[in-house]
Amino acid sequence: MAVLNNVALDQLLLLDIETTPLTAAFNHLPAGLQALWLEKNAKIAPDSEEEGDHYFEKAALYAEFGKVVCISAGFFHVENGHYQLRIKSFCGDDEKEVLTGFLELVHKFFTKYPRFQFAGHNIREFDIPYLCRRTLINGLLLPAPMHLHNLKPWEMPLLDTMQIWRFGEFRNYASLNLLATVLGIPTPKDDINGGMVGKVYWEERNLPRIVEYCQKDVLTVGQLLLRFKGLPLLENENVQIVR
């Protein structure tokens, strides 16, 4: 029996984000944040020997010490009886501008679709909380569907493919790459992985490479949702990148 029988794909806003350390190096942080990183690092890596240890490798994981450089969003529609997936990316060095474009899209979707939900892999524990925090840090207002702090878990408009795959077993963690592989979906990890994004952004200055990687993750989430519903996977001609 297919999973997600009650989920309407055209009500979903698929998303994935890519994050980097806030600065290219630890000593580029403001002094106050340097001290606070050292305090945090002492808890997460108590054996660190040098100041700034693990900053470049770990800072992107924390909204207080990282920033969003790309948000890719996908949405299904039906054309000639077949599902199509459109993907649009918001990216750039100006995080506030990146967030503003995405938040405007969220507001439009939420007002248009009565059964609106975000969809993605591990968005409950990473992407959505990260976006909410960086939105507030940038002095922006959260749209209604991102007011999650007072909602019960089952009330949140979040469809998380990692949570679906857990089937109630909270110890299980399956990466998007692993899940795609075991379900026979082309892997999105054919170029870079999440741990390389900071280097590609700060050292290579290759934002288009990051955007392409982010879009592949959104496509993979879309394919997972189709597989969970027992539907055919998307062919290349059914995927459109919206500029």
N, C-alpha and C positions, 0 to 999 in steps of 0.2 A: 504494500500500500504506500502511496506517495505521502511524503511529509508536506506540511504547509498547505493543505487543501483549502484552508480558509483565508489564505493570504492572496491579495490581489497585487500582482507584480507592478501594475501601472500606478499604484498608490505609494510606491517606495522611492526614496531618494538614496541611492547607493553612494557610499563615500569611502574615501581613504585619504589619509594625510601623511605628509612627509615632514619631519622635523629635524632641526639641526641645533647644535649648541648656540647659545645667544651670541657668542663672539668667537672669533677664530682661535683664540687661545685664552687660557685661564687669566693671564695677567692683563688681558684687555677688559676684563670685567671691572665695573666700579668697585672701589675698595669695600663698600658695605656688602656687596654680593659675594666678593671673594671670601670674606670672613664667614658668611652664611653657607657658602659651598663647602668650606673646610669643616664647618660644624656638621653639615649633612653627610659629607664623605666619611667623617669619623665614625658615623653610625652604619653606613652601608658598606664601608671597606675599612674596618678598624686597623688593618695591618699596613695601610699606606705609609710610605716612608717620606715622600716629598710633598710639599705643598702643591696643590693643583693636580695631584694624581687622579687619574680616571675622568678628569673634567671633559676632555674632548670625546672620550668614548661613551660617557654616561649622561652628560648634561641634557642631551636632546630628549631623554626619556622623561624629564621633569619640566612641567610647564613654567615653573619659576626660574629655570635656568636655560630654557630652550626657546625656540620660536618655530612657527609654522612657515614653511617656504612653498608648499604646494598643497592644495586641496583639489582632488578630482571627484566629481559627482557624476553619477550615471542615472538614467531614467529609462524605463521600458515604455514602448508603445507598440501597438499592433498595426501592421501594414500588410495588406494582401494575405491576411490570415496567419502571418508569422510575426513572432516577436522581434522587435528591433531594439537595440540599445544605443542610446546617445550618451556620449561622455563629454563633459565640459570641465576644464581645469582652470583654477585660479592660482596664479603663481607669481613670484617676484621677490625682490629684496625688501619691499615695503610691506611688512606683515599686516599693518592696519588696512591697507588697500586690499590685500588678499582676503582677509577676513570679511571686510565689508561686502565684497562681491559675492562671497558665499552666503553670508547672512541674508542678503537681499533675495537670493535664490530660495533659501529655506522659507522665508516669509511668503513668497509667491506660491510655493508648493503647498505649504500648510493651509493657506487660504483657499486653494483650489481643490484639494483632495481631502474629503472628509475622513478617510481612513489612513491618513498620512503616517508613515513610519520611516525612520532612518534605517538603513541596512548596511552591514559591513562585517568584517571579521575582527573580533575583539574590540568592537567600538564601544561596548558597555564599560570596559575597564581601561581603555586608552583613548581612542580618537575623540569621542564625545566629551568626556571630562576635560581633556586637554584643550579642545576648542573652546569650551565654556570658560576655562581659566584664562586662556590667552585673550579671549574677547573682553573680559573684564579688565585685565591688565592694560589693554589698549584703549580703555575708556569707552567701549562700545556697549550697546544694549543687546541683551540676549532676546531673540525672538521667542514667542510663546512655547514652541515645542522643545526648547532647550532649558526651560525652567523645570529642572529635574530634581532639585534638592529636597522637595517635600513629597515626591511621588513614591508610592510603593513600587517594588521591582516590576510587578505585573502591570502597572499603570504606565510605565515608560514607553514612549513610542520608538522602541529600539528592537530591530530584528537582527540578532547577532549570530552569524553562522558558526562561530566557535561554541556559543551556548547551545545552539541546536544540536551540534555534534556531540556535546557532552551527554545528552539524554539524561540529565539529572545527576551525573557523576561529577562532582565539583573538582575532583583531583585531576581530571583529564585536561591536558593542554595539547591541542593539535594546531600547528602553524598552518597558515594558508597554503604554503607550499606542500606540506605533507598531505593535507586534506585534498588538494587538487590532484596530487599524484595518485593517491589510493582510489580516487573516484574517476580516474582516467581523463582528467582535464589538463590541457597543456599548462605547464608550470609558468608562473609569471617571473620566476627568479632566474631568467636566462641571461641577465646582464649584471646588475648590481643587487645588493640586498640592503635591508634597513640599516645595518651597521656601517655601510659605506657612504650613506647619504651625506653625512657631515663632511667627509673628505672630498666628495664630488662637488659639494657646494662651496666650501671655503678654500680648497686648494686647487681644484680643477676649474672652478667657476663655470660649471656646466649644468645650468638649470634645466635646459631641454632634456637632458638625460634623466634627470630626476622626475620630470613631468611624465615622460614616457613610462618610467617604472611605476609611477603612481597610477597611471591610467590602466596599465596591465593588471594591477591589483583589483581595480574596480571591475574590469572585465571578468576576472576570475571569480569574484564574488557573484556577479550576474550569472555566470555559468553554474556555480554551485547552487544558486537558488533554483535554476531551471532543473538541475539534476534532482534536487530535493523534491521538486514537484512532479517528477517523472516526465518532464518535457524534453524535446530535442535541444541539444546545445546550439548556440549561435554559430552560424558560419561567418566568415570574414566580411562578406557583403552586407551582413545584417548589423554591423557595428559602425557607428558614425562618430567621428571626433568633431565636436562643435567648437568653432573658433570664437 
